[in-house]
Amino acid sequence: MRYDGTAFRLIGSQIQKQVTEIASKIDGNVFVNGGFNFWQEGTSFTGITTRKFFADVWLTQPSTLGNFNISRQSLTLNEQLQVDGGIYYTRITQTNASAVNTRISHKISTIGTPSHAISALSGKKVTLSFYARTIGTAPGNLTFDFVQNFGTGGSAETLTSNQIILGTSLTGNFKRFTKTITIPSISGKTLGTNPYCFFRMINTATGAYEYDVTNIKLELGEIATPFIHRPFTEELALCQEWFEKSYNLDVNPGTAEIS
């Protein structure tokens, strides 16, 4: 609070602190499984050459040249302190030096159905945040896209593309990266059958690399608030809207449990 000659006013840093404190008490993340807790189909995949779900709701699309590995790793106690808490992170490894445009993506469904999300986010400012580090060769630049698909019989797909430069910024410790974008308005667009929107993160550099990422958050507004972990049962229920198995969570589907 400060006096400007006529009235007492909050300075910008105090306002942002209060907004952050309020936001930290609620969960505004439109992503599901942003902390990569749930991997119902398995926790390690190597030599990926086609589109594949890895962590629940998250999809990877490797370069056509393949040699792409992705796995769930456990955070140490010290690492948990670096990343707003949590248990796991995702390790992404590209071993083929000629590969390019490997990506991970997430279809947004937490704002009603996927078709509701495309209208709910229309014209809004959103902020992406995540923690990342490298333990070897950094991935260089990451391009992230927000894609609006208007469904069968609808308007042509739109793409909002932005870039976060990681290469020179990544170290062996987790660091938070943020970016705010404005989602295009759907005014004047035609919604067809089953419209949806999704986010994707693309490594645009050619070459082998390895990096770790966790606690990915996409929220309305221009301020990156702390990552809040949903209750275990709530997050699992959201994941099971996309994939559910009869096995225990730590058992891969198709495992022979009775000899």
C-alpha positions in Angstrom: 0.0 0.0 0.0 1.3 3.5 -0.8 -0.1 7.1 -0.6 0.0 8.8 -4.1 -1.0 12.3 -2.7 -4.8 11.8 -2.9 -5.4 8.2 -1.8 -3.8 5.0 -0.7 -3.2 2.5 -3.5 -1.8 -1.0 -3.8 1.4 -1.2 -5.9 1.7 -3.7 -8.7 3.8 -6.3 -6.9 1.4 -6.4 -3.9 -1.6 -6.8 -6.3 0.1 -9.7 -8.1 1.1 -11.3 -4.7 -2.6 -11.2 -3.5 -3.9 -12.6 -6.8 -1.3 -15.4 -6.7 -2.3 -16.2 -3.1 -6.0 -16.4 -4.0 -5.3 -18.4 -7.1 -3.1 -20.8 -5.2 -6.1 -21.9 -3.1 -8.1 -23.1 -6.1 -7.2 -25.1 -9.2 -7.5 -23.2 -12.5 -5.6 -25.7 -14.6 -7.5 -26.7 -17.8 -5.0 -29.6 -18.3 -5.6 -33.0 -16.8 -2.7 -34.9 -15.3 -0.3 -32.0 -15.6 1.8 -33.4 -12.9 2.1 -36.7 -14.9 0.9 -38.9 -12.0 -1.1 -41.3 -14.0 0.2 -43.6 -16.7 -2.4 -46.4 -16.9 -1.0 -47.8 -20.2 2.6 -48.1 -18.9 5.3 -45.9 -17.5 8.1 -46.3 -20.1 8.0 -46.4 -23.9 11.0 -46.7 -26.2 11.5 -46.6 -29.9 8.2 -44.8 -30.5 7.5 -44.3 -34.2 3.8 -43.5 -34.2 1.3 -41.4 -32.2 0.8 -42.9 -28.7 -0.7 -41.9 -25.4 2.0 -42.0 -22.6 0.8 -40.3 -19.4 -3.0 -40.3 -19.3 -4.6 -37.8 -21.6 -1.2 -36.8 -23.0 -0.3 -37.9 -26.6 3.1 -38.0 -28.2 3.7 -37.8 -32.0 7.4 -38.5 -32.8 9.3 -37.6 -35.9 8.9 -40.1 -38.7 12.5 -41.0 -38.2 11.6 -42.5 -34.8 14.0 -43.3 -31.9 11.9 -41.4 -29.5 11.7 -42.5 -25.8 9.4 -41.2 -23.1 9.1 -42.3 -19.5 7.9 -41.4 -16.0 10.6 -40.7 -13.4 10.3 -40.0 -9.7 11.2 -36.6 -8.2 13.6 -36.5 -5.3 12.6 -34.5 -2.2 14.9 -31.6 -3.3 13.4 -31.7 -6.8 9.9 -31.6 -5.3 10.8 -28.3 -3.7 11.9 -26.9 -7.0 8.6 -27.6 -8.8 5.7 -26.7 -6.5 5.6 -30.3 -5.2 4.6 -33.5 -6.8 5.8 -37.0 -7.3 6.8 -37.5 -10.9 8.2 -35.9 -14.1 8.3 -36.9 -17.7 11.6 -37.6 -19.4 11.6 -37.0 -23.1 14.6 -38.4 -25.2 15.2 -38.1 -28.9 18.2 -40.3 -29.8 18.1 -39.8 -33.6 20.2 -36.7 -34.6 18.2 -36.3 -37.8 14.8 -36.2 -36.2 12.7 -33.0 -36.0 9.3 -31.8 -34.8 8.7 -34.4 -32.1 5.7 -33.2 -30.1 3.4 -33.9 -27.1 -0.2 -32.7 -27.0 -3.3 -32.5 -24.8 -6.9 -32.2 -25.9 -8.8 -29.8 -23.5 -11.9 -31.2 -21.9 -12.0 -29.8 -18.3 -14.2 -26.9 -19.4 -17.3 -29.0 -20.1 -16.9 -31.2 -23.1 -14.2 -30.7 -25.8 -16.8 -28.9 -27.8 -17.6 -26.5 -24.9 -13.9 -25.7 -24.4 -13.6 -24.3 -27.9 -16.2 -21.6 -27.1 -15.3 -21.1 -23.5 -11.7 -20.1 -24.4 -12.7 -18.0 -27.4 -10.9 -14.6 -27.4 -9.4 -15.3 -23.9 -5.9 -14.6 -22.7 -4.4 -17.8 -21.3 -1.0 -18.5 -19.6 1.1 -21.6 -20.0 3.6 -22.6 -17.3 5.8 -25.6 -16.8 9.0 -26.7 -15.2 11.8 -28.2 -17.3 15.5 -29.1 -17.1 18.1 -31.0 -19.1 20.5 -33.7 -18.0 22.3 -33.9 -21.3 21.8 -32.2 -24.6 19.1 -29.5 -24.4 16.2 -29.5 -26.9 16.7 -26.0 -28.2 13.6 -24.1 -29.0 10.1 -25.4 -28.1 7.2 -24.1 -30.2 3.8 -24.5 -28.6 0.6 -24.3 -30.5 -3.0 -23.8 -29.5 -5.2 -25.5 -32.2 -8.9 -24.9 -32.7 -10.6 -27.6 -34.8 -14.2 -26.7 -35.7 -15.2 -30.3 -36.4 -16.6 -32.1 -39.4 -18.4 -29.6 -41.7 -17.1 -26.6 -39.7 -14.6 -23.8 -40.5 -11.0 -24.5 -41.3 -8.7 -25.3 -38.3 -6.9 -22.3 -36.8 -3.5 -22.4 -35.1 -1.9 -19.9 -32.7 1.9 -20.5 -32.6 4.4 -19.2 -30.0 7.9 -20.1 -29.1 9.8 -20.6 -25.8 13.6 -20.7 -26.1 14.8 -23.4 -23.8 18.3 -24.4 -25.0 20.4 -21.7 -23.4 18.2 -21.5 -20.3 18.0 -25.1 -19.3 20.3 -26.4 -16.6 20.4 -29.5 -14.4 17.9 -27.9 -12.0 14.2 -27.5 -12.8 13.3 -24.0 -13.9 9.8 -22.6 -14.5 8.9 -21.2 -18.0 5.8 -19.1 -18.7 4.1 -17.7 -21.7 0.8 -15.7 -22.2 -1.2 -15.8 -25.4 -4.5 -14.7 -26.7 -6.8 -17.4 -28.1 -8.4 -16.3 -31.4 -12.1 -15.6 -31.2 -14.5 -18.0 -32.9 -16.8 -15.2 -33.9 -17.9 -15.8 -37.5 -16.8 -19.4 -37.4 -19.0 -22.4 -38.2 -19.1 -25.2 -35.6 -19.4 -28.6 -37.2 -19.8 -32.0 -35.6 -17.4 -32.7 -32.6 -15.4 -29.5 -32.5 -12.4 -29.4 -30.1 -9.3 -27.6 -29.2 -5.9 -28.8 -28.1 -2.4 -27.7 -27.0 0.8 -29.2 -28.4 4.5 -28.6 -27.6 6.9 -29.2 -30.4 10.7 -29.4 -30.4 11.5 -27.7 -33.7 15.3 -28.3 -33.6 17.0 -31.1 -35.5 19.3 -33.3 -33.4 19.4 -35.6 -30.4 18.3 -34.2 -27.0 16.9 -35.1 -23.6 14.9 -33.0 -21.2 12.5 -33.4 -18.3 9.2 -31.6 -17.8 6.6 -31.5 -15.1 3.7 -29.6 -13.6 2.3 -28.2 -16.9 -0.5 -25.7 -16.4 -2.7 -23.7 -18.7 -5.0 -21.2 -17.0 -7.1 -18.2 -17.9 -5.6 -14.8 -17.4 -2.1 -13.3 -17.7 -0.6 -14.4 -14.4 1.1 -17.8 -13.9 -0.1 -19.0 -10.6 1.4 -21.9 -8.6 0.7 -25.4 -9.8 -1.9 -27.0 -7.5 -2.2 -30.8 -7.3 -5.7 -32.0 -7.5 -6.8 -34.7 -5.0 -5.7 -38.2 -6.1 -9.3 -39.5 -6.7 -10.3 -36.4 -8.6 -7.4 -36.4 -11.0 -7.8 -40.2 -11.5 -11.5 -39.7 -12.3 -10.7 -37.0 -14.9 -8.1 -39.4 -16.5 -10.6 -42.3 -16.5 -12.9 -40.2 -18.7 -10.3 -41.0 -21.4 -9.0 -44.4 -20.4 -10.0 -46.9 -17.8 -8.7 -50.4 -17.1 -9.7 -53.3 -14.9 -6.1 -53.8 -13.7 -4.6 -52.1 -10.6 -3.1 -48.8 -11.4 0.5 -50.1 -11.3 -0.2 -53.1 -13.6 0.0 -52.6 -17.4 -3.0 -53.7 -19.4 -2.6 -57.2 -20.9 -0.4 -58.4 -18.0 -1.0 -62.1 -17.2 -1.6 -62.0 -13.5 -2.7 -65.7 -13.0 -0.3 -68.4 -14.1 
